[in-house]
Amino acid sequence: MEFFRIKRDIPFMRHALIFNIISVLTFVAAVFFLITRGLHLSIEFTGGTVMELQYAQAADLAKVRHSVESMNFGEVQVQNFGTSRDVLIRLPLRGDVKQAEVVGKVFGALCQAENGKVERRQATTEKGETVSGEVCTTGSAEPLRLQRSEFVGPQVGSELARDGALALLVTVVGIMIYLAMRFEWKFSVAAIIANLHDVIIILGFFAFFQWEFSLSVLAAVLAVLGYSVNESVVIFDRIREAFRKYRKMTPSEVIDHAITSTMSRTIITHGSTQMMVLAMLLVGGPTLHYFAIALTIGILFGIYSSVFVAAAIAMWLGVKREDLIKQTRQEGDPDDPNAGAVV
């Protein structure tokens, strides 16, 4: 499906050098900030305390966040999970305070914000087990209940960080193997460089602005990898088709034609995806904020790298029509190795 068709090819490759110089400078800056500033890792990677609370009515997240932040425990995360009554709070690791004290202080502050007092009560579960928990009471009402608290130690956090890095590495290696099998080696090298370019730049943004890097952001980076490689594959497939169809075109003209002919498809797919991501960014709340930011950066640089990085590198590596020709022998000329050359 196409919304429009551009009849005259846009000379993208004429400006490839300028855009790739900009790209190299951006890449170097991203690496510099990753080395000097590093990533601001979330509690999943560094360790901390997780609390699950249940309110009698829909929770006011702004009020909850203000109450917790006023205790100066550091950067905290407050979000809904399940329903609007359920609240998840993540607190950073504090070596000078025990977990029980942290949970007690936070729950007490939240209970006080609801004009109640903390009581410990016992209850019987559906399985007949007797459990005790803290509740916040105001007379006969219970505006707030502590459902669960859990401590994530630094060892668990380091394991998550290591597993996340391993997942990213395995994904990159898998994409490299796929591209090596899918295309001629010049295309494969170009696509691999472009995909690594996207990942490093996303991480560079998070290092420069010190945005929190969480498991959801890691998931966004992995999604961007797949999204970017898909865009490169579409453009490279069209380049291969154009080489076979237009025999008098130069490689740069073929690449310009291939990119121009995919412009409508690129705008439809990337525009639709960005509309969804923008909705998450604007109304998704703090939970999806950095996830949406990572996807937005990845989508924009994914388009950029597929057109100006991957395609340009393939051109500079000397991709040509002969790279796609398969040599076959005709029965009438068994001794001629060049007989029957077809595309």
C-alpha positions in Angstrom: 0.0 0.0 0.0 1.3 3.5 -0.9 -0.2 6.9 0.0 2.0 8.6 -2.6 4.7 7.8 -5.2 7.7 10.0 -5.8 8.3 10.0 -9.6 11.8 11.5 -9.5 14.5 9.9 -7.4 15.9 11.9 -4.5 19.7 12.1 -4.6 20.3 10.9 -1.1 23.8 9.6 -1.8 24.9 13.0 -3.0 24.9 14.1 0.6 25.9 10.9 2.2 29.4 12.1 3.3 28.0 15.1 5.1 25.4 13.1 7.0 27.8 10.4 7.9 30.3 12.9 9.3 27.4 14.1 11.5 26.6 10.5 12.4 30.3 9.8 13.3 30.4 12.9 15.6 27.2 11.8 17.3 28.4 8.3 17.7 31.7 9.5 19.2 29.9 11.8 21.6 27.6 8.9 22.7 30.6 6.7 23.4 32.3 9.6 25.3 29.3 10.1 27.6 28.9 6.4 28.2 32.5 6.2 29.3 32.6 9.4 31.4 29.0 9.5 32.9 27.8 6.0 32.5 24.2 4.8 32.7 21.9 5.8 35.5 20.7 2.3 36.3 17.4 1.7 38.0 16.6 -0.3 41.1 16.3 -3.5 39.1 20.0 -3.3 38.4 21.3 -1.6 41.6 19.1 -3.2 44.2 16.5 -1.7 46.6 13.2 -2.2 48.2 9.8 -2.9 46.5 6.5 -2.2 48.2 3.0 -3.1 47.0 0.2 -1.1 48.5 -3.6 -1.3 48.0 -5.8 1.7 48.5 -9.6 1.6 49.3 -10.1 4.1 46.5 -8.2 5.1 43.4 -4.7 6.1 44.5 -3.5 9.7 44.0 0.0 8.9 42.6 1.2 12.5 42.8 0.3 12.6 46.5 1.9 9.3 47.1 5.1 10.3 45.2 5.3 13.6 47.2 5.0 11.8 50.5 7.7 9.3 49.7 10.1 11.8 48.1 9.8 14.1 51.2 11.5 11.3 53.2 14.8 11.8 51.2 15.4 8.2 50.4 16.7 9.1 47.0 15.1 8.7 43.6 11.9 6.6 44.0 9.5 5.1 41.5 5.7 5.2 42.1 3.3 3.6 39.6 0.0 1.8 39.3 -0.1 -1.9 38.6 -3.1 -4.0 38.0 -5.8 -1.5 39.0 -5.9 2.2 39.9 -6.1 1.1 43.6 -2.8 -0.8 43.5 0.4 1.1 43.8 4.0 -0.2 43.4 6.8 1.8 45.1 10.5 1.1 44.4 13.1 2.6 46.8 16.8 2.7 46.1 19.3 0.7 48.1 20.2 2.2 51.5 23.1 0.5 53.3 22.6 2.4 56.5 18.9 1.5 57.0 17.4 -2.0 57.3 14.6 -3.0 54.9 12.0 -3.4 57.7 12.7 0.2 58.9 12.5 1.6 55.3 9.1 -0.2 54.8 7.8 0.9 58.2 8.7 4.5 57.7 7.3 4.8 54.2 4.1 3.0 55.1 3.7 5.2 58.2 4.2 8.4 56.2 1.6 7.3 53.6 -0.8 6.3 56.3 -0.4 9.6 58.0 -1.1 11.3 54.7 -4.5 9.5 54.7 -5.1 10.8 58.3 -4.9 7.2 59.7 -2.7 5.1 62.0 -0.8 1.9 61.4 -2.0 -1.3 62.9 -0.9 -4.9 62.5 -3.7 -7.4 61.8 -3.9 -11.1 61.0 -6.0 -12.5 58.2 -6.7 -16.0 56.8 -6.0 -16.7 53.1 -8.1 -18.8 50.8 -5.7 -21.7 51.5 -6.4 -21.5 55.2 -3.0 -19.9 56.0 -2.8 -17.2 58.7 -0.8 -14.2 57.6 -0.2 -10.9 59.4 0.2 -7.5 57.7 0.1 -3.8 58.4 -3.0 -1.8 57.6 -3.8 1.8 57.9 -7.0 2.5 59.8 -9.2 5.6 60.2 -11.9 4.5 62.6 -13.6 1.5 61.0 -12.2 2.2 57.5 -9.0 0.9 56.0 -7.9 3.5 53.4 -4.5 1.8 52.9 -3.1 -1.7 53.2 0.5 -3.0 52.8 0.2 -6.1 50.5 3.8 -7.0 50.1 7.4 -5.8 50.6 10.5 -7.2 49.0 14.2 -6.4 49.1 16.3 -6.7 45.9 19.9 -7.1 47.0 22.9 -5.8 45.1 23.8 -9.3 44.0 20.5 -9.8 42.3 20.7 -6.4 40.7 24.2 -7.2 39.3 22.9 -10.5 37.9 20.0 -8.7 36.2 22.5 -6.2 34.7 24.7 -9.0 33.5 21.7 -10.9 32.0 20.5 -7.7 30.3 23.9 -7.1 28.7 24.0 -10.7 27.6 20.5 -10.5 26.1 21.6 -7.4 24.2 24.8 -9.1 23.0 23.0 -12.3 21.9 20.4 -10.2 20.0 23.2 -8.3 18.1 25.1 -11.5 17.3 21.9 -13.1 16.1 21.1 -10.2 13.8 24.7 -10.3 12.5 24.3 -14.0 11.6 20.9 -13.4 9.9 22.2 -10.5 7.8 25.3 -12.5 6.8 23.1 -15.3 5.5 20.4 -13.0 4.0 22.7 -10.7 2.0 25.9 -10.3 0.2 28.7 -9.5 2.7 28.9 -5.8 1.8 25.2 -5.3 2.7 25.7 -7.3 5.9 28.6 -5.2 7.1 26.7 -2.0 6.3 23.5 -3.2 8.2 25.5 -4.4 11.2 27.3 -1.0 11.6 24.0 0.9 11.2 22.3 -1.2 13.9 25.2 -0.9 16.4 25.1 2.9 15.6 21.5 3.0 16.7 22.0 1.2 20.0 25.1 3.2 21.0 23.3 6.5 20.3 20.3 5.6 22.4 22.5 4.6 25.3 24.5 7.9 24.7 21.3 9.9 25.2 20.5 8.1 28.4 24.0 8.7 29.7 24.1 12.4 28.7 20.8 13.3 30.3 21.2 10.7 33.1 17.7 9.3 32.4 17.0 6.2 34.3 17.9 3.0 32.5 15.5 0.2 33.6 14.4 -3.2 32.3 11.7 -1.5 30.2 14.2 0.7 28.5 16.4 -2.4 27.8 13.3 -4.0 26.2 12.9 -0.8 24.1 16.5 -1.0 22.9 16.0 -4.7 21.9 12.8 -3.7 20.1 14.6 -0.9 18.3 17.3 -3.4 17.1 14.6 -5.5 15.4 12.9 -2.4 14.0 16.1 -1.0 12.6 17.2 -4.2 11.0 13.8 -4.6 9.4 14.1 -1.2 7.8 17.6 -2.0 6.5 16.4 -5.3 5.0 13.5 -3.6 3.2 15.9 -1.0 1.6 18.5 -3.6 0.7 15.9 -5.9 -0.9 14.8 -3.0 -3.0 18.4 -2.1 -3.9 18.9 -5.7 -5.0 15.8 -5.6 -7.1 16.8 -2.3 -8.7 20.3 -3.7 -9.6 18.6 -6.5 -11.5 16.0 -4.3 -13.2 18.0 -1.2 -14.1 21.3 -2.3 -15.7 22.5 1.1 -16.9 22.2 2.9 -13.5 25.3 3.6 -11.4 25.3 2.1 -7.9 24.5 5.5 -6.3 21.6 6.0 -8.7 20.3 2.5 -7.9 20.5 3.2 -4.1 18.7 6.6 -4.6 16.0 4.9 -6.5 15.6 2.1 -4.0 15.3 4.5 -1.0 12.9 6.9 -2.9 10.6 4.0 -3.8 10.3 2.9 -0.2 9.6 6.4 1.1 5.8 5.9 1.2 6.2 2.6 3.1 8.6 4.2 5.5 6.3 7.1 6.3 3.3 4.7 6.8 5.0 2.2 9.1 7.2 4.5 11.1 4.5 7.2 11.4 2.0 4.7 12.7 4.4 3.3 15.2 5.5 6.8 16.4 1.8 7.8 16.9 1.4 4.9 19.3 4.8 5.7 21.0 3.8 9.4 21.3 0.6 8.4 23.0 2.6 6.4 25.6 4.9 9.3 26.1 2.2 11.8 26.7 -0.4 9.9 28.7 1.5 6.7 29.7 2.7 8.3 32.9 6.1 7.8 34.6 6.0 4.0 34.1 6.2 4.3 30.3 8.0 7.6 30.0 11.6 6.5 29.4 10.4 3.4 27.5 8.6 5.7 25.0 11.6 8.1 24.9 14.0 5.2 24.0 11.6 4.0 21.3 11.2 7.5 19.9 15.0 8.0 19.6 15.4 4.5 18.1 12.7 5.0 15.5 14.1 8.4 14.3 17.7 7.2 14.2 16.6 3.9 12.7 15.3 5.7 9.7 18.4 7.9 9.6 20.8 5.0 9.8 19.1 2.8 7.2 19.2 5.6 4.6 22.4 7.5 5.3 24.5 5.0 7.2 23.7 1.5 6.0 23.1 2.5 2.3 26.1 4.8 2.2 28.4 2.2 3.7 27.3 -0.4 1.2 28.0 2.1 -1.6 31.4 2.9 -0.3 32.2 -0.8 0.1 31.8 -1.0 -3.7 28.5 -2.9 -4.0 27.7 -3.4 -7.7 25.5 -5.3 -10.0 28.1 -8.0 -10.5 27.9 -8.9 -6.8 24.4 -10.2 -7.4 25.0 -12.2 -10.6 25.0 -15.9 -10.4 27.2 -17.8 -12.8 25.7 -20.8 -14.6 26.8 -22.9 -17.5 24.8 -23.5 -20.7 24.7 -26.9 -22.2 25.9 -25.6 -25.6 29.1 -24.1 -24.0 30.3 -26.4 -21.3 33.9 -25.0 -21.5 32.9 -21.3 -21.2 32.8 -20.4 -17.5 31.1 -17.1 -18.3 28.3 -18.6 -20.4 24.8 -18.1 -19.2 25.5 -15.4 -16.7 22.1 -14.4 -15.3 20.7 -12.1 -12.6 
